[in-house]
Amino acid sequence: MRSLRHPNVLRFIDGFQQDSSKPYVLVTERVSPLSHSLKQQAPLQIRLGLQKIVQALDFVVNVAKITGHVDIDKDSIFITAQGNWKLLVHET
């Protein structure tokens, strides 16, 4: 995730883990989970957002050549204050 650069992929800033018993903390651009605002999205916004996610997936698979399983689910999509949908790419 650290090296991926695409307008529809969530921008990684930093990450850290205080100790091995605590979860890893990701620092990204300012976003909120899409699930918090999905019901307020108009059908056109949803279609445009899904198009952005498909573009991000195309980049991840065909340009970045990330192999293996990329964990994508409803919790992997975030939205910026400007309404842009962003994909959190997490390899498992």
N, C-alpha and C positions, 0 to 999 in steps of 0.2 A: 504494500500500500504506500510505503514511503516514497517510492520512485514514480508512481503513476501520476501523470499529468494529463488531465482531460477536463473540459468544462463541466461534464456531467458526472464526474467521479468526485466524491467527497475529498477535499484537500486535507491531507495529513500535515500537522504542524509539528507535533512532538508526541512522545509517549514515554511512560515510565511505570515502574513497579517498585513500591516501597520495600517489600520483601516477598518471598515466594509464597507466602500464605495469603497474600492480598491479590485482588484482581489487577490486571494490567490497565492502566488509565491511558486513553487516547485523547489527544488534544487536536481538535480539527477546527476548520472554519466554523463560524457561528451558524447553527442549524437547529431545527427541532424535528422530532420524529414525525413522519407523514401521518402516522396513525392518530396523532393529536388533532389534525386539521382536515382529515380526509372527508369528513361529512360536510365541511364548509366548501369543498372544492366543487366548482361547476363541471358539468360533463366535458366541456371543451378544455378546461384546465387539466382534467384527468387524462384526456387523450393526449394533450401536449406533454404532460408529465411522463406518461408511459412511453411516448416517442423518445424522450430524453433518456430514459432508462435503457431502452433498446439500443440507442446510440452508444451509451456507456458500455453495455455488454458487448456490442460489436467491437469496440475499442479493446476491451479487456481480452477477448478471445482472439481476434484477428490481427491486432496491432501489437499489443503487449505480450501476446502469446503465453498467457498464464495457463499453465497446464494443471491437470488435477481438478479437484472439486472446488469450485468457488461457491461458498455458502451464501445463497441469496434467498431471502424471505421477506415478509412484510416489515420486519424490523431493520432491514438493510436500506430502506429508502427514507431520505430526509428531505426537508424543504427549507430553503433559505427565506429570509425576511422578504426578499423580492419575489418569492413564489417559484423559484427554480427548484426542480427535483434533482437530487444528487444520490448517487449510489455509493454505499459503503462496500468496498471490495475487501473480502476477508477470505483468504485461502485456508482450507482445512486439510 
